[in-house]
Amino acid sequence: MTDQKNSGTASLTQGSEVTAVYKVSGMTCGHCEGAVSEEISAIDGVTSVKAVAETGEVTVTSVVPLDEEAVRASVDEAGYELVGSV
């Protein structure tokens, strides 16, 4: 059995990319969305990030499944808290 440390909601998209949705607390505006997106975008393999303050959800597309701890560290660096996977 394989140890799954990446998001439990990761799914394959066209072109073999992986999409995962995370819940982030503390985002209240467009600036917050940009800060979180910028930090997560810096993770190797990430191809797109869409943060929505209204729902607190961040959708991340990457070429490989991401380690949730790397996502958590990026969200922390932006000044917010990763609650977990959606």
C-alpha beads as a LAMMPS data file, in Angstrom:
LAMMPS data file: protein, C-alpha beads

86 atoms
85 bonds

1 atom types
1 bond types

-500.0 500.0 xlo xhi
-500.0 500.0 ylo yhi
-500.0 500.0 zlo zhi

Masses

1 110.0

Atoms # bond

1 1 1 0.000 0.000 0.000
2 1 1 1.245 3.500 -0.813
3 1 1 1.476 6.236 1.824
4 1 1 -0.792 9.062 0.624
5 1 1 0.435 12.368 2.076
6 1 1 -1.131 14.465 -0.648
7 1 1 -4.648 15.802 -0.828
8 1 1 -7.410 13.240 -0.544
9 1 1 -9.388 15.272 -3.064
10 1 1 -6.757 15.275 -5.807
11 1 1 -8.086 14.251 -9.175
12 1 1 -6.527 13.823 -12.588
13 1 1 -7.393 16.367 -15.262
14 1 1 -6.633 16.417 -18.958
15 1 1 -2.930 16.193 -19.726
16 1 1 -2.316 14.153 -16.560
17 1 1 -2.396 17.177 -14.290
18 1 1 -3.695 16.862 -10.735
19 1 1 -6.292 19.207 -9.238
20 1 1 -6.772 19.538 -5.483
21 1 1 -9.043 21.834 -3.478
22 1 1 -7.998 23.146 -0.069
23 1 1 -9.830 25.136 2.600
24 1 1 -7.961 28.211 3.882
25 1 1 -9.141 30.368 6.777
26 1 1 -8.580 34.090 7.094
27 1 1 -8.945 35.187 3.460
28 1 1 -11.325 38.160 3.231
29 1 1 -10.492 40.022 0.007
30 1 1 -8.757 40.017 -3.359
31 1 1 -5.430 40.897 -1.763
32 1 1 -5.713 37.796 0.413
33 1 1 -6.464 35.671 -2.656
34 1 1 -3.399 37.081 -4.414
35 1 1 -1.088 36.494 -1.459
36 1 1 -2.166 32.855 -1.079
37 1 1 -2.034 32.243 -4.836
38 1 1 1.442 33.742 -5.132
39 1 1 2.889 31.576 -2.353
40 1 1 1.307 28.329 -3.568
41 1 1 2.326 29.101 -7.173
42 1 1 5.958 29.010 -6.035
43 1 1 5.716 25.274 -5.200
44 1 1 7.496 23.174 -7.824
45 1 1 5.064 21.579 -10.255
46 1 1 2.138 23.957 -9.650
47 1 1 0.591 25.112 -12.932
48 1 1 -2.372 27.149 -11.667
49 1 1 -3.949 28.426 -8.452
50 1 1 -7.389 29.942 -7.935
51 1 1 -8.177 31.293 -4.470
52 1 1 -11.699 32.461 -3.593
53 1 1 -11.958 34.508 -0.389
54 1 1 -15.753 34.229 -0.271
55 1 1 -15.651 30.444 0.115
56 1 1 -12.139 30.080 1.551
57 1 1 -11.378 27.518 -1.139
58 1 1 -8.149 27.325 -3.093
59 1 1 -8.034 25.143 -6.207
60 1 1 -4.523 24.060 -7.176
61 1 1 -3.533 22.320 -10.399
62 1 1 -0.113 20.674 -10.606
63 1 1 1.831 18.195 -12.699
64 1 1 2.215 15.853 -9.704
65 1 1 0.223 15.434 -6.481
66 1 1 1.416 17.958 -3.894
67 1 1 2.546 17.233 -0.374
68 1 1 -0.067 18.873 1.846
69 1 1 2.672 20.044 4.217
70 1 1 4.266 22.051 1.373
71 1 1 0.898 23.673 0.689
72 1 1 0.456 24.334 4.424
73 1 1 3.872 26.003 4.623
74 1 1 3.053 28.227 1.638
75 1 1 -0.311 29.247 3.096
76 1 1 1.375 29.960 6.456
77 1 1 3.987 32.093 4.679
78 1 1 1.158 34.140 3.150
79 1 1 -0.241 34.694 6.657
80 1 1 -3.240 32.370 6.551
81 1 1 -4.148 28.925 7.861
82 1 1 -4.658 25.768 5.825
83 1 1 -7.670 24.020 7.341
84 1 1 -7.316 20.958 5.111
85 1 1 -8.573 19.376 1.914
86 1 1 -12.121 19.863 0.707

Bonds

1 1 1 2
2 1 2 3
3 1 3 4
4 1 4 5
5 1 5 6
6 1 6 7
7 1 7 8
8 1 8 9
9 1 9 10
10 1 10 11
11 1 11 12
12 1 12 13
13 1 13 14
14 1 14 15
15 1 15 16
16 1 16 17
17 1 17 18
18 1 18 19
19 1 19 20
20 1 20 21
21 1 21 22
22 1 22 23
23 1 23 24
24 1 24 25
25 1 25 26
26 1 26 27
27 1 27 28
28 1 28 29
29 1 29 30
30 1 30 31
31 1 31 32
32 1 32 33
33 1 33 34
34 1 34 35
35 1 35 36
36 1 36 37
37 1 37 38
38 1 38 39
39 1 39 40
40 1 40 41
41 1 41 42
42 1 42 43
43 1 43 44
44 1 44 45
45 1 45 46
46 1 46 47
47 1 47 48
48 1 48 49
49 1 49 50
50 1 50 51
51 1 51 52
52 1 52 53
53 1 53 54
54 1 54 55
55 1 55 56
56 1 56 57
57 1 57 58
58 1 58 59
59 1 59 60
60 1 60 61
61 1 61 62
62 1 62 63
63 1 63 64
64 1 64 65
65 1 65 66
66 1 66 67
67 1 67 68
68 1 68 69
69 1 69 70
70 1 70 71
71 1 71 72
72 1 72 73
73 1 73 74
74 1 74 75
75 1 75 76
76 1 76 77
77 1 77 78
78 1 78 79
79 1 79 80
80 1 80 81
81 1 81 82
82 1 82 83
83 1 83 84
84 1 84 85
85 1 85 86
